[in-house]
Amino acid sequence: MIRSRSWHGIGLPMLLMLGEGAAAQVAAPTIATARLAATSEVEAPSMAATSWPSATMPVVDEPGPPSPASPSRDGATLGLHLVSYHSGPQERVTTLYVDQDGRVVDQSTRTTRFNGFNPGVYYRFENQAQVGLYYNSVRRWTVYGGYLATSPRWPLLGLFLGAASGYTVHRRARAIVPIVAPSVRLPMGSDVQANLSWYPDIGRYAVQAFHLSVERRF
């Protein structure tokens, strides 16, 4: 009984101490494991970033098809005057032959046609101002200058306003005549296009003229 009391009286604190030591031994690995887990969680993104590089390939934009050529203020244009079509003759002269009594006994008509071959060259600046030289419809050389008005809404249409030399008005040569010529562009490539212009009057002759030229934008 004494041993029993002694065991219970002395052994209980020892059991408590032993229990605390065991708890400490159990808690220590738990704290170490928690620290290791926290360290793994912090380092995990870095490992993932270095171990698995991105597989995304760079995207390269491929150029699309070229747009149709149209009048543009981004560059200058060099053109060649070629040929013209006229709706009527330049001049028609009728000669009457009469006898001594004044009666018409014969007549003849001579027709002069406009020149349809009009070689020349022109240059259009970036601001759409244009100057040029060509062999005109009445077989004289013409020097001219003006401005080509265009609209973004109708990029293939234009209106040329200017002045030219070398024409005849009322049978007299004039130094300068006005030019008002609507035109339409006919694309032939990325930078090359044909130009069809309408001249509603050739000096004094009141004849419709349609002129063809080709040009290249630089």
C-alpha positions in Angstrom: 0.0 0.0 0.0 2.9 2.3 0.8 4.4 1.5 -2.6 1.1 2.1 -4.2 0.7 5.5 -2.5 4.3 6.3 -3.3 3.8 5.4 -7.0 0.7 7.4 -7.2 2.1 10.3 -5.3 5.4 10.6 -7.0 4.7 9.0 -10.4 1.9 11.3 -11.4 4.1 14.4 -11.9 6.6 12.2 -13.7 3.8 11.0 -16.0 2.8 14.6 -16.6 6.4 15.5 -17.4 6.7 12.5 -19.6 3.5 13.5 -21.4 4.8 17.0 -22.0 8.0 15.6 -23.4 6.2 13.3 -25.7 4.0 16.1 -26.8 7.0 18.2 -27.5 8.5 15.4 -29.5 5.3 15.1 -31.5 5.0 18.8 -32.0 8.6 19.3 -33.2 8.2 17.3 -36.4 4.9 19.0 -37.0 6.4 22.4 -36.9 9.3 21.3 -39.1 6.9 19.8 -41.6 4.9 23.0 -41.6 8.0 25.1 -42.2 9.1 22.7 -45.0 5.6 23.0 -46.6 5.7 26.8 -46.4 9.1 26.8 -48.0 7.9 24.5 -50.8 4.8 26.7 -51.4 7.0 29.8 -51.8 9.5 28.1 -54.0 7.0 26.2 -56.2 6.2 29.1 -58.5 9.9 29.8 -59.2 10.5 26.1 -60.0 7.5 26.1 -62.3 8.7 29.2 -64.0 12.2 27.8 -64.6 11.2 24.2 -65.4 8.4 24.8 -67.8 9.2 27.6 -70.4 6.3 29.1 -72.3 5.5 27.3 -75.6 3.7 30.3 -77.1 5.2 31.1 -80.5 5.4 34.8 -81.7 2.7 35.9 -84.1 3.9 37.4 -87.3 1.5 39.5 -89.3 1.5 38.5 -93.0 1.0 41.3 -95.5 -2.3 41.2 -97.2 -3.0 41.6 -100.9 -2.2 45.0 -102.4 -5.1 47.4 -102.7 -6.2 48.7 -106.1 -4.3 51.7 -107.3 -6.0 55.0 -106.8 -5.1 58.6 -106.6 -3.1 59.3 -103.5 -1.4 62.3 -101.9 1.4 60.1 -100.5 3.6 60.2 -103.6 4.4 61.9 -106.9 3.1 60.6 -110.2 4.8 60.5 -113.6 2.6 60.1 -116.7 2.6 59.9 -120.5 0.1 61.4 -122.8 -0.9 59.0 -125.6 -3.9 59.4 -128.0 -7.2 61.2 -128.3 -10.6 60.6 -129.9 -12.6 63.6 -131.2 -16.4 63.5 -131.8 -16.2 65.7 -134.9 -13.8 67.2 -137.5 -11.6 70.2 -136.8 -12.9 72.2 -139.8 -15.0 71.6 -142.9 -14.6 74.0 -145.8 -17.0 74.0 -148.8 -15.9 75.6 -152.0 -18.5 76.7 -154.5 -17.8 77.2 -158.2 -20.1 79.6 -160.1 -20.5 80.7 -163.7 -20.6 84.3 -165.1 -24.3 84.5 -164.2 -23.6 83.6 -160.5 -25.1 80.2 -160.7 -23.4 77.4 -158.8 -22.1 74.9 -161.2 -19.9 72.8 -158.8 -18.8 72.5 -155.2 -16.2 70.7 -153.2 -15.8 70.1 -149.5 -12.6 69.7 -147.7 -12.5 68.4 -144.1 -9.6 68.8 -141.7 -9.6 66.4 -138.8 -8.0 66.8 -135.4 -4.7 65.2 -134.6 -5.4 62.1 -132.6 -1.8 61.3 -131.7 -0.8 63.4 -128.7 2.6 62.3 -127.3 3.7 64.1 -124.1 4.7 63.9 -120.5 3.4 65.2 -117.2 4.4 65.3 -113.6 2.0 65.4 -110.6 3.4 66.5 -107.3 2.4 65.1 -103.9 0.0 68.0 -103.4 -1.8 67.1 -106.7 -0.4 70.1 -108.6 0.4 69.0 -112.2 2.5 70.4 -115.1 3.0 68.9 -118.5 3.8 69.1 -122.2 2.2 67.5 -125.2 1.5 67.8 -129.0 -2.1 68.9 -129.1 -5.1 68.3 -131.3 -4.5 71.3 -133.6 -0.9 70.2 -134.2 0.9 72.6 -131.9 2.9 72.1 -128.8 1.1 72.8 -125.5 2.5 73.6 -122.1 0.0 73.4 -119.3 -0.4 73.4 -115.5 -3.1 73.0 -113.0 -4.5 71.0 -110.1 -6.2 67.6 -110.0 -9.1 67.6 -107.5 -10.0 64.2 -106.0 -12.4 62.9 -103.3 -11.8 60.1 -100.8 -15.3 58.9 -101.4 -14.7 58.4 -105.1 -10.9 57.8 -105.3 -10.9 56.8 -109.0 -12.6 60.0 -110.2 -10.9 63.4 -110.6 -11.4 66.9 -112.0 -8.5 68.7 -113.5 -8.6 72.5 -113.4 -5.8 74.5 -115.2 -4.7 76.5 -118.2 -2.9 75.6 -121.4 -1.1 77.2 -124.4 -1.1 76.4 -128.1 -4.8 76.5 -129.0 -6.8 78.7 -131.3 -10.0 80.6 -130.4 -12.1 82.3 -133.0 -9.4 81.7 -135.7 -6.9 83.5 -133.6 -4.1 81.9 -131.5 -4.4 82.7 -127.8 -1.6 82.5 -125.3 -3.6 80.8 -122.6 -7.0 78.9 -122.6 -8.7 77.4 -119.5 -8.9 73.6 -119.0 -11.7 71.8 -117.2 -11.4 68.0 -117.6 -13.2 65.3 -115.6 -11.2 62.0 -115.5 -11.5 58.4 -114.4 -8.7 56.2 -113.3 -8.4 52.6 -114.6 -6.1 50.5 -112.3 -3.6 48.4 -114.1 -1.4 47.3 -111.2 -0.3 48.3 -107.7 1.2 51.6 -108.9 0.3 51.8 -112.6 -3.0 53.1 -113.9 -4.6 54.4 -117.1 -6.3 57.8 -117.1 -9.2 58.6 -119.4 -10.0 62.4 -119.5 -12.9 64.2 -121.1 -12.3 67.6 -122.7 -15.7 69.1 -123.5 -14.3 71.8 -125.8 -11.1 72.2 -128.0 -10.7 75.9 -128.3 -13.3 77.4 -130.6 -14.4 74.0 -132.2 -16.9 72.8 -129.5 -15.9 69.2 -130.1 -15.9 66.5 -127.5 -12.4 65.0 -126.9 -11.5 61.9 -124.9 -7.8 61.5 -124.1 -5.9 58.5 -122.8 -2.8 58.6 -120.8 -0.9 56.2 -118.5 0.8 57.1 -115.2 2.8 55.6 -112.4 2.9 56.6 -108.8 6.2 56.7 -106.9 
